[in-house]
């Protein structure tokens, strides 16, 4: 494990890592604690002397440096962050996500669950602005809903019509300034949540369910397998080429995944 930059010392103003919070989310809240709206602005002002520090943390690197700055355990940060190991395997803690570090396994947009953020305000302590935190499973491309609150993850800002970004330090706000915390996600039935409940259950977010085939696959591969089975059910058994039609329409994507696993997730 690489040693942190020697001159780095714990910052006087710090934030504690939250459950399932990725390292880049923690860095964002640290920026907020110091009065910045983006991690990049915070890092530039502090002049830590680490090249591309924000990008490195977003890629699951420089965790030892962030751990020292925040006095959080490096192992705890790694357990809730997407990290690529020396073999090229992308994982979160002990859970394999993709054996090829497939960038398609990670969502390109900063989706959020407004209900989770409201729970942060109500249940967490510390400065109010620092309470809302990002969950690493929001950033998995295979997950489209929040099984905890039974809603679809928010993926379009109603203020500007664009996808939320991970650039703002707080997941509460869109780049346009829209406060996302007061919004309500589209409600889902329990049956529609089966796939995502299975996926985040593998990370320990909810009680784990099992399947003899999917359990052997990396998490992203399991998500793709469910999606493709569902696409065949929706588009017809003769479909031989799976395009991104379901990736562009979250309702269709959710329906197709649900069809693939409604009757057999948890039945080993």
PyMOL commands that set and color helices and strands:
alter all, ss='L'
color gray80, all
select helices_A, chain A and resi 23-33+39-46+53-58+63-70+74-78+103-105+114-123+128-131+136-139+190-201+214-216+219-235+245-248+250-261
alter helices_A, ss='H'
color red, helices_A
select strands_A, chain A and resi 82-84+90-92+95-98+145-146+151-152
alter strands_A, ss='S'
color yellow, strands_A
deselect
rebuild
show_as cartoon
